[in-house]
Amino acid sequence: MIYRSTQPDIEIPDVSLTDHVLGRARELGDRVALADAVSGERLTYRELADGVETAAAGLARLGVGPGTVVALISHNQPRFALALHAALAAGAAVTPVNPVLTVDELTRQLSAANAVAAICAEQAAAKVAEAAKATGVRHLFLLDADASVSMADARPTAGSQPVSFLAASSQAGFRPFAELLATRAPAPRPALDPRTALAVLPFSSGTTGTSKGVMLTHRNLVANLEQNRVGWRLTEDDVLAAALPFFHIYGLTIILNSGLLAGATVVTLPRYSLDAYLRMLRDHRVTRAFFAPPMVLGIATALGVDDCDLPADLPALRAGICGAAPLDVAVAERAEARLGCLIRQGYGMTEASPGTHQVPDAEFATTPAGSVGRLLAATEARLVDPVTGTDVAAGEPGELWVRGPQVMAGYLDDPAATAATLVKGGWLRTGDILRVDEDGVFWVVDRLKELIKYKGYQVVPAELEALLLTHPDVLDAAVVGVPHPEGGEAPKAFVVPAGTGPTGTGPARTGPAGTVLAGTGDAEKLMAWVAERVAPYKKIRAVEFVAEIPKSPTGKILRRLLR
């Protein structure tokens, strides 16, 4: 049983992502393309178009072009768009990287992507330099315009005077991105086939397992932009709130590139806080706000928000869109009352560029708040029994399979994972359980995949379990997601302490002092130990010591029993 979109069909331009997104940039001229809510920095469409061409020429002179990958490691800022599209215009692919990753995590992504260049924000520069050295990245650029702030890691080994970050970054091999903007070479015109040329290489954990490079072509991303604009009618008069990170495909496609394609103004917020976000909505007269569930929860529950008379302060705000994880309806309704606009959910995944479902603007008032809306244009779906692989009966829940021009080319250098996710007929298995009602509206019911979604970020249990097993006082471990008041859900570890006897995983082992982990203090120490070795969003938030990890006869962890 194949469900088909009721939206009008689309034409997908046979052009690169940058040519599509910035095709009207010079026509828009001095209209503001991007503005930063904190620094006040602005880029007009003309400045963006000129900067992209010039920086692309600079990158091309360094050998950055078709078949190469550029890592972009930054918080949200106007120059993120400049660096992104400069690399794409040079013919390279871009792997967006979360700047809070540890050196080891950065090293793994840079190595897996085979990046030849890295463009990063100041805050991540010290880690990027170390990871680049380990992976052989040849070209390092510092994206920030004002890089004169001293950095603790950049102090000289002798003497007490700190050196400026520019000097330290020069020693580490960094050059200011501004150097590329001084290039006088002509803009490159790489020969690319949008259908096959890789444009963006985000890393995602898919339905299970370790992080993998998701190969999104220019056509994938151009198609998804066209699909989304059928229902979300952005115009040059729109102002978009960009607090959700651009290194995540939601922020990259749904906010940044959708806004630039429409000629709208994208307002960046480098670090989210509720006060800063609400101030941005007010001061910049934002028309469309984008959320992850924890942001909506903050608006709904924060003390003092009712005293701000928000609807009166936000007369321009017309719509809120929430994604990345399911949103509680009661929470959404309270946030709607405070903001004075409706909030509706969409659905997608990195492997689909990311959108597959949306609530069109025209149906905001008539679509139930708990749903994820309808299929995007040119998108098909099946709901399948995950055990038998057969389609479920109408109205019954099943694993969502989707098909459309936005579906990825596959996982980088991982044919087995690709074959498990992209199945016969071009269907993408999402690992989520959905149902569709008689009106063609889809609802998320549950998910098969083991991923934990903390504040919209993917946390892979297997990664944390592997780390825990390297601790000398841990014999066995399992990690599951549990409800979290701010993050939606968060990792909790079940740990079998060393010295407690066999658990089916091998002989017992004891810690250095022969101790057995058991108490609250031990749990806190173990959480701190993990926190030193992973990005902040991956931290374990609770530990429970157990005698045994429940497993199937084949050794698979039975997480449902732990939950």
C-alpha positions in Angstrom: 0.0 0.0 0.0 1.8 3.1 -1.2 0.7 6.5 0.1 1.3 9.4 -2.3 1.6 13.1 -1.7 -1.5 15.2 -2.5 0.7 18.3 -3.1 1.3 19.6 -6.6 4.2 18.0 -8.3 7.5 19.9 -8.6 10.1 20.5 -11.2 13.7 20.0 -9.9 16.1 22.4 -11.5 19.2 20.7 -12.9 21.6 23.0 -11.1 24.0 23.0 -8.2 22.8 23.8 -4.7 24.6 27.2 -4.6 23.3 28.2 -8.1 19.8 27.4 -6.9 20.0 29.1 -3.5 21.8 32.2 -4.6 20.5 32.4 -8.1 18.7 35.7 -7.4 21.2 37.1 -4.9 22.5 40.0 -7.1 19.0 40.8 -8.1 18.2 41.2 -4.3 21.2 43.5 -4.0 21.3 45.3 -0.7 18.6 43.4 1.0 19.9 41.8 4.2 20.5 38.1 3.7 21.9 37.3 7.2 22.1 39.2 10.4 23.5 38.1 13.7 21.4 38.8 16.8 24.4 39.1 19.1 27.3 40.7 17.2 25.1 42.8 14.8 27.1 41.6 11.8 25.1 41.7 8.5 25.6 40.3 5.0 23.6 41.6 2.1 22.7 39.4 -0.7 25.2 41.2 -3.0 27.9 40.8 -0.4 27.1 37.1 0.0 27.1 36.5 -3.8 30.4 38.4 -4.3 32.0 36.8 -1.3 31.0 33.3 -2.4 32.5 33.7 -5.8 35.8 35.3 -4.5 36.3 32.7 -1.7 35.5 29.9 -4.1 38.3 31.1 -6.4 40.7 31.2 -3.5 39.8 27.7 -2.5 40.1 26.5 -6.1 43.6 27.9 -6.3 44.5 25.7 -3.3 43.2 22.6 -5.1 39.9 22.5 -3.4 37.4 21.3 -6.0 35.4 18.4 -7.3 36.1 15.2 -5.4 37.4 16.9 -2.3 35.7 17.6 1.0 35.8 20.8 3.2 34.9 20.5 6.9 32.9 23.5 8.3 33.0 23.7 12.1 31.1 26.6 13.5 28.2 27.9 15.5 25.5 29.8 13.7 26.9 33.1 12.2 26.4 34.9 8.9 29.8 33.8 7.6 28.7 30.2 7.9 26.6 30.7 4.7 29.6 32.4 3.1 32.0 29.5 3.8 29.4 26.8 3.0 28.5 28.2 -0.5 32.1 29.1 -1.3 33.2 25.5 -0.8 30.2 24.3 -2.8 30.9 26.8 -5.6 34.5 25.6 -5.8 33.0 22.1 -6.5 33.9 20.6 -3.2 31.5 18.8 -0.8 31.0 20.2 2.7 30.9 18.1 5.9 29.3 20.2 8.6 30.7 19.5 12.1 29.4 20.2 15.6 32.0 22.5 17.2 31.5 21.0 20.6 32.9 17.6 19.6 36.0 16.4 21.3 39.3 16.1 19.6 38.8 12.4 19.2 35.4 12.9 17.7 36.6 15.6 15.4 39.4 13.4 14.3 37.1 10.5 13.4 34.8 12.7 11.3 37.7 14.5 9.5 39.3 11.2 8.8 36.1 9.5 7.6 35.2 12.4 5.4 38.8 12.6 4.1 38.7 16.4 4.4 41.4 18.4 2.7 40.5 21.7 4.3 38.8 22.9 7.5 37.1 26.2 8.1 36.3 26.8 11.8 35.1 29.2 14.4 37.5 30.5 16.9 36.1 28.5 19.8 36.8 25.2 18.1 40.2 26.2 16.6 42.5 24.5 19.2 40.7 21.2 18.9 40.5 21.4 15.1 44.2 22.1 14.8 44.9 18.9 16.8 42.5 16.8 14.8 43.8 18.3 11.5 47.3 17.4 12.4 46.3 13.8 13.1 44.3 13.5 9.9 46.5 15.4 7.4 44.1 18.2 6.7 46.1 20.5 4.5 44.4 23.9 4.7 43.0 25.6 7.9 41.0 28.8 7.9 39.6 30.8 10.8 36.0 32.0 10.0 35.5 34.6 12.7 35.9 38.2 11.6 37.2 39.4 15.0 39.8 36.9 16.1 41.8 39.1 18.4 40.6 37.5 21.6 43.3 35.6 23.5 42.8 31.9 23.9 44.0 30.0 27.0 45.5 27.2 24.8 47.5 29.8 22.9 49.7 31.0 25.7 53.5 30.9 25.1 55.4 28.3 27.0 57.6 30.9 28.7 56.6 34.2 30.1 53.3 35.5 31.3 52.1 37.5 28.3 49.4 35.8 26.3 49.6 36.0 22.5 46.7 37.0 20.3 44.6 34.3 18.8 45.6 35.4 15.3 49.3 34.8 16.2 48.5 31.5 17.9 46.3 30.4 15.0 49.1 31.3 12.5 51.4 29.1 14.5 48.9 26.2 14.3 48.6 26.6 10.6 45.4 28.7 10.5 44.9 31.6 8.1 42.0 34.0 8.3 39.1 33.2 6.0 39.3 36.9 4.9 42.4 35.9 2.9 40.2 34.0 0.5 38.0 37.1 0.1 41.0 39.0 -1.3 41.5 36.5 -4.1 41.6 38.1 -7.6 41.3 35.0 -9.6 38.1 34.4 -11.7 35.3 32.4 -10.1 35.6 28.7 -10.8 33.0 27.0 -12.9 33.4 23.3 -12.0 31.7 20.8 -14.1 29.3 18.9 -11.8 26.4 16.5 -12.4 23.9 17.6 -9.8 22.4 14.1 -9.8 25.6 12.4 -8.7 27.9 15.1 -7.3 28.1 15.1 -3.5 27.2 18.4 -1.9 26.8 17.9 1.8 28.2 15.1 4.0 26.6 15.3 7.4 27.2 12.5 9.8 24.3 10.6 11.2 23.7 7.4 13.2 20.9 6.4 11.0 18.5 4.0 12.7 21.3 2.3 14.8 25.0 2.0 15.1 27.9 4.3 14.8 28.0 7.7 13.1 28.1 7.4 9.3 28.6 10.0 6.5 25.3 10.6 4.7 25.9 11.3 1.0 23.5 14.1 -0.1 23.8 15.2 -3.7 23.1 18.6 -5.1 19.9 17.2 -6.6 18.8 15.7 -3.2 19.1 19.1 -1.5 17.7 21.2 -4.4 14.7 18.8 -4.5 14.0 19.1 -0.8 14.1 22.9 -1.0 11.5 22.8 -3.8 9.4 20.3 -2.0 9.3 22.3 1.2 8.5 25.6 -0.5 5.3 24.1 -1.9 3.7 24.2 1.5 5.8 26.8 3.3 5.4 29.9 1.3 8.4 32.0 2.3 8.9 35.4 0.7 11.3 38.3 0.7 9.3 39.8 3.5 10.0 36.9 5.9 12.5 37.0 8.8 13.6 33.6 10.0 14.9 32.7 13.5 18.1 30.6 13.2 19.0 29.3 16.6 18.9 25.6 15.6 22.4 24.8 14.4 23.4 24.9 10.7 25.7 21.9 11.2 22.5 19.9 11.6 20.6 19.2 8.4 17.4 20.7 9.9 19.1 24.1 10.3 21.0 23.8 7.1 18.1 23.0 4.7 14.9 24.1 6.5 16.2 27.4 7.8 19.4 28.6 6.2 19.0 27.5 2.6 15.2 27.8 2.5 15.5 31.4 3.8 18.2 32.4 1.3 16.3 30.7 -1.6 13.2 32.9 -0.8 15.2 36.1 -0.5 14.3 36.3 3.2 16.4 37.5 6.1 18.0 34.8 8.3 18.8 36.0 11.8 21.5 33.9 13.5 21.8 33.2 17.2 25.2 31.7 18.1 24.2 30.2 21.4 20.7 29.5 22.5 19.1 30.8 25.7 15.4 31.5 26.2 16.0 35.2 26.9 18.2 35.7 23.9 15.8 33.8 21.6 12.7 35.8 22.7 14.7 39.0 22.4 15.7 38.0 18.8 12.1 37.3 17.9 11.1 40.8 19.2 14.0 43.0 18.0 14.2 41.5 14.5 10.5 41.2 14.0 10.8 37.5 13.2 7.9 36.1 11.1 8.8 32.4 11.3 10.3 30.7 14.3 11.9 27.3 14.3 12.1 25.1 17.3 13.3 21.8 18.8 11.0 20.4 21.5 13.2 21.5 24.5 12.9 25.1 23.2 9.1 24.8 23.2 9.2 23.3 26.6 11.2 26.3 27.9 8.8 28.8 26.5 5.8 26.8 28.0 7.2 26.4 31.5 9.6 29.3 32.1 8.7 31.6 35.0 8.1 35.2 34.2 7.3 34.6 30.5 3.6 35.3 31.2 4.6 38.8 32.5 6.2 39.8 29.2 3.0 40.1 27.2 4.7 38.2 24.4 1.9 38.2 21.8 1.9 42.0 21.9 5.7 42.1 21.7 5.7 39.7 18.7 3.2 41.1 16.2 5.2 39.9 13.2 5.4 36.3 14.3 3.1 34.2 12.1 4.1 30.6 12.5 6.3 28.2 14.5 7.8 25.0 13.1 9.1 22.2 15.4 11.2 19.3 14.4 14.1 16.9 15.4 12.0 15.0 17.9 8.3 14.5 18.9 6.6 17.4 20.6 4.1 17.0 23.5 0.8 18.6 22.5 0.0 20.1 25.9 3.4 21.7 26.0 2.9 23.1 22.5 -0.5 24.5 23.3 0.9 26.4 26.3 3.8 27.8 24.2 1.4 28.8 21.5 -0.7 30.8 24.0 2.4 32.6 25.2 3.8 33.3 21.7 0.5 34.2 20.0 1.1 31.8 17.0 0.5 28.2 16.2 3.3 25.7 16.3 3.2 22.7 14.0 5.6 19.7 13.6 7.4 18.4 10.5 9.1 15.1 10.1 12.3 14.0 8.4 15.8 12.6 8.9 19.3 13.4 7.7 19.1 10.7 5.1 16.1 12.5 3.5 17.8 15.9 3.2 15.8 16.1 5.7 12.2 16.7 5.0 9.5 14.1 4.2 6.4 15.5 5.9 5.2 19.0 6.7 2.0 20.9 7.8 1.5 23.4 5.0 0.9 27.0 6.0 -2.6 26.9 4.6 -3.4 23.9 6.9 -1.9 25.1 10.2 -5.2 25.9 11.8 -6.9 22.7 10.6 -4.2 20.1 11.2 -4.0 18.5 14.7 -1.1 19.7 16.7 0.2 16.2 17.5 0.7 15.1 13.9 3.6 15.6 11.6 1.4 16.6 8.7 1.3 15.3 5.1 3.8 13.9 2.7 5.9 16.5 0.9 5.4 16.9 -2.9 7.0 14.1 -5.0 7.2 11.9 -1.9 5.8 8.4 -1.4 5.5 6.3 1.7 4.7 2.8 3.0 3.9 1.6 6.5 5.5 -1.8 7.0 5.5 -4.5 9.6 9.2 -4.3 10.7 9.3 -8.1 11.3 7.6 -9.4 8.2 8.3 -6.6 5.8 4.7 -6.6 4.6 2.5 -3.5 4.5 0.2 -3.0 7.5 -3.6 -2.5 7.1 -5.0 1.0 6.7 -5.0 2.9 10.0 -2.5 0.5 11.7 0.9 1.6 12.8 4.0 0.4 10.9 7.6 1.4 10.2 7.7 4.3 7.8 9.4 3.8 4.5 9.8 6.8 2.2 10.8 7.3 -1.4 11.5 10.5 -3.3 14.2 12.7 -4.9 15.4 13.9 -1.5 16.5 10.4 -0.4 20.3 10.1 0.0 22.7 8.4 -2.4 23.9 6.2 0.5 26.3 6.1 3.4 29.9 7.0 2.7 32.2 3.9 2.4 29.5 1.7 4.1 27.7 -0.5 1.6 26.3 -2.8 4.3 24.7 0.0 6.2 23.4 1.5 2.9 21.9 -1.9 1.9 20.2 -2.2 5.2 18.7 1.3 5.0 18.0 1.7 1.3 16.0 -1.3 0.3 14.6 -2.7 -2.9 12.6 -0.2 -4.9 14.5 2.8 -3.6 12.7 2.9 -0.2 14.4 4.5 2.8 13.7 2.7 6.0 13.3 5.4 8.7 13.2 3.2 11.8 10.2 5.1 13.1 6.7 3.8 13.7 4.0 6.0 12.3 0.3 5.7 11.4 -1.8 7.7 8.9 -5.4 8.7 9.5 -8.3 8.8 7.1 -7.4 12.4 6.2 -3.9 11.5 5.0 -2.2 13.0 8.1 0.7 11.1 9.6 1.4 10.6 13.3 4.5 9.4 15.0 3.8 6.5 17.3 7.1 5.1 18.4 10.5 4.3 17.1 12.4 1.1 16.4 15.8 2.7 16.4 17.9 2.8 19.5 19.0 6.4 19.1 18.5 8.8 22.0 17.4 12.3 21.0 18.8 14.8 23.6 17.6 18.3 22.6 17.3 17.0 19.1 20.9 15.7 18.9 21.5 12.0 18.1 23.2 10.0 20.9 24.2 6.5 20.0 23.9 4.0 22.9 26.5 1.7 21.4 29.1 4.5 21.4 28.6 5.2 25.1 28.6 1.5 25.9 31.9 1.0 24.1 33.4 3.8 26.1 32.1 2.5 29.4 33.6 -0.9 28.7 37.0 0.7 28.6 36.7 1.8 32.3 38.6 -0.7 34.5 35.8 -0.9 37.0 33.0 -1.7 34.5 32.3 -5.3 33.5 29.3 -4.7 31.3 27.1 -1.8 30.4 23.9 -0.8 28.5 22.6 2.7 27.7 19.0 3.7 27.1 17.1 6.9 26.7 15.0 8.0 29.7 12.7 11.1 30.0 14.5 14.3 30.7 12.8 17.6 31.7 14.9 19.8 29.4 16.3 17.4 26.8 13.2 15.4 26.0 15.2 12.2 26.7 18.8 11.6 27.9 21.2 8.8 28.2 21.1 6.6 31.3 23.7 3.9 31.9 23.0 0.5 33.5 26.4 -0.7 34.7 27.6 -4.1 35.9 30.5 -3.3 38.2 33.7 -5.3 37.8 34.1 -7.9 40.5 30.5 -8.9 40.7 30.9 -12.1 38.8 30.2 -13.4 35.2 27.3 -11.9 33.3 27.5 -13.9 30.1 30.0 -11.5 28.6 33.2 -13.1 29.9 35.1 -13.4 33.1 34.6 -10.9 35.9 37.3 -8.3 36.3 38.1 -6.0 39.1 39.2 -2.4 39.2 42.7 -1.2 40.1 42.0 -1.4 43.8 39.7 -4.4 43.6 36.7 -2.2 44.4 33.2 -2.7 43.3 31.3 0.3 42.0 28.0 0.7 43.9 27.3 4.0 45.6 26.0 7.5 44.5 29.5 8.9 44.6 30.7 6.1 42.3 27.9 6.9 39.9 28.9 10.6 39.8 32.5 9.8 39.3 31.6 7.5 36.4 29.4 10.2 34.8 32.2 12.7 35.1 34.7 10.2 33.6 32.4 9.8 30.5 31.8 13.6 30.3 35.5 14.2 29.9 35.6 12.0 26.8 32.4 12.9 24.8 30.7 16.0 23.5 28.4 17.7 26.1 25.1 16.5 24.6 26.3 12.9 24.8 26.9 13.0 28.6 25.3 10.2 30.7 22.8 11.8 33.0 22.1 8.9 35.3 23.8 5.6 36.3 22.2 2.5 37.8 24.3 -0.4 39.0 22.9 -3.8 38.2 23.9 -7.4 38.5 23.3 -8.3 34.9 22.5 -6.7 31.5 19.4 -8.5 30.0 20.3 -9.9 26.6 18.8 -12.1 23.9 20.2 -15.5 23.1 22.2 -13.8 20.3 23.7 -11.3 22.7 21.5 -8.3 21.7 20.8 -5.9 24.7 17.1 -6.0 25.6 16.7 -2.3 26.1 13.0 -2.4 26.5 13.5 -4.4 29.7 15.8 -1.7 31.0 13.4 1.1 30.1 
